[in-house]
Amino acid sequence: MKGSVARAATAPRTARWATAAAASTVLLAGCATGASGGAPGDGASGGGGTVRAADALCSADSERSMRGAWLTTVRNIDWPSEPGLPAQEQQAELDAYLDDAVAMGLNAVFLHVRPTADAVYASDKEPWARYLTGAQGGDPGYDPLEYAVAQAHARGLEMHAWFNPYRVGLQDPDIENLVDGHPVKQNPEWLVDYGTEAYMDPGNPEVREWVTGVITDVVERYDIDGVHFDDFFYPYPKDGEEFDDDASWEAHGDGFDDRGDWRRDNVDRLMADVHGAIQETKPWVTFGVSPFGIWRNDSTDSSGSPSSGLQSYDAQYADTRTWIREGSVDYVAPQLYWERGFDTADYEALTDWWADEVEGTGVDLYIGQAAYRLGEDGWTGDDALSVQLDYSGESEQVGGDIYFSIKSMRDNPDAVDHLLGGHYAAPALPPRTDSGEEEARVGTVPGVAAEAGDHGVEVSWEAAEGARFYAVYALPAGAAEAGDETACEALTPDNLVGLTGGTALTDTGAGDDTVYAVTALDDYRAQGPVGEIADPRG
C-alpha cells in the first residue's frame, strides 16, 4: 500500500538518538562489513531526497514483541457488525478495524475464520459462515480472508487465522439450520450433542483428519502469518450434562484404562498433526494456542500453578504442558483474564508459572489480556491494561500480548491511550519465526529516498525480492557520515517509524536532522541488512 502513514512518535527522537550516538564506539552483534544481501545502492536520488550509501552493511535486529488482538466473527461480536451487510460495507468495517490496530500500536490481528465448523473464506470443504450474510452457505460476494490478508499486510500487520477445531455451534440456531453440504450433515456420526451446543467428536480419527485438512487447505491457499486455536477443545463442563462419546471410546479407546487420558491423547494428536502439516506446507506460518489460563492447580498436582480455579487439563482435556514439551505449538498465549492480586487466579503468579513452563523449550509465551473486562470492578482505571503489562512485561520469557477483543479496545480509548503513552510508545517488529538459519533470506532494500512535505517525510523505496514487510527507521543525521556502527546502533525500537507491506511510508513525527534507513523482513520475519540511507534535506 503506497503512502502508508506512521503514527508520530510520542517523545522527541533526538533524545533517543543521543543515546545511540554516544554508544557508537560499540559494535552491535550482527553488524559487520560485507554482510549478506548485496552491495549498497549507487547513490541515486529519488523524489527530491538524497540517498547515501552506508559505509558498510549491517544486519541488526530490533526488539521483538507480539502485540495482537482478536477480531471475532462468531455472533458478530466484532465483525461484521451485523450479518447481511453488502460486501463494500463489510470491507469498510474491516479496513477501519485494521486502521485502528495500527493506531493502537498493534502489529498482528487474529481473525476468526472458522467459528462453528464453517468458513469466513471461500472453501470447497465447509460452507460460508452465517455471520456474513445471515444464512449459512450464503456467498458474501468476495473472499473475506483474502481481502483481510492483503489489507493487513499493506498496513504492516500480521494476519493470523483463528480456528475453532471442534465447535459446531448452538442447537438453535446453528445445528437446526445446517446446510446439506456441512461436514456433520454428511457425517452425522461425527456430531456429539452437549446440552444447548454440539461439537465434532475429538475421539473420532476421521474428525482429526478432517480438521487438519481444513487448516492445511487454508495454509496452502492464503498468505497468512499464523494459525491460532482458542480455548475450545472438549466443551467446558456444564451441570447435568455428559459428553456422550461412548461410541468412539469403544471403537478407539484400546490401550487406555482411563477415558480422560484417552481424551487428552485425542487432542494431543490433533495438535501434533496440525503443527506437522503446517511445517510441511509453509514452515514460516506459526501455530499457537490460547488455552484457559490454568493448566492444573497445585492442590491437584504439585507442579501446577498456585491457583484454585477450573483446570483445563481435567475439564477440557487440554494438556498444554505436553504441547509445549513436545513442540506441538510454536507459542502459547494463556488467557490470564484475572487482575493482579486476585486470590483464585492471581495474574502475577500465573504469569510466573507459564514463564517457567516455556523456559528452555523454544516455545514462545504471549499473555492473553482481558480487554473485554474494562469497566468492571478491578478494571476501571485508565491504566487497567497497562498495570498488567507493568508486571508481565518485565518477564524475560514473556514475548508480548494478545487482547480480547479489538472491539473492546476500540470502545475504551483511554485505556489504549495509556498503553500508547507507556508500553507502546514506539512500534515493535513482530516475533521472528525460527527458520533454522541465522541470516535473513532477503537482501538490502534498493532505491531508498526521502522527501519532506507538508505532512511529514515520505520515505519510498523499490521492492526487494523476498520481502514480506519493510521496516522504516529514522536515524540521527550523522549516521551516514559516521559510518556503519552508528547506523546499526540506531536500529532501535525507539527509532522505528513503522512497518508496512508497501513501498512508501510517511513519517509524521520527523525531526529536523533526520535520515532514513529501510530494512526488509522475510517470510520468517527475519530482518535483512541495511544498505542505503536517505536524507530528506537534499
ABEGO torsion letter per residue (X at the ends): XBGBBBBBBABBAAAAAAAAAAAAABBBBGBBBGBBGEBBBAGBBBGGBBBBBBABBBBBBBBBBBBBBBBBABGGAAOBABBGBBAAAAAAAAAAAAAAAAAAGBABBBBBABABGBBABBBAABBBBAAAAGBBGBBAGBBAAAAAAAAAAAAGBBBBBBBBAABAEBAOAAAAABBAABAAAABAAABBBBEABBBBBAABAAAAAAAAAAAAAAAAABBBABBBBBABBBBBBBBGBBBBAAAAAAAAABGBABAAAAAAAAAAAAAAAAAAAAAAABAABBBBBBBBABABBAAABAABBBBABBBAAAAAGBBAAAAAAAGABABBBBBBABBBGBAABBAAAAAAAAAAAABGAGBBBBBBBBAAABGBBGAABAAAAAAAAAAAAABAABAEBBBOBAAAAAABAAAAAAAAABAAABBBBBBBBBAGBABBABBBBBGBBBBBBAAEBBBBBBBBBGBABBBBBBBBAAAAAAEAAAAAAABBAAABAEBBABABBBBAABBABBBBBBBBBBAAGBBBBBBBBBBAAX
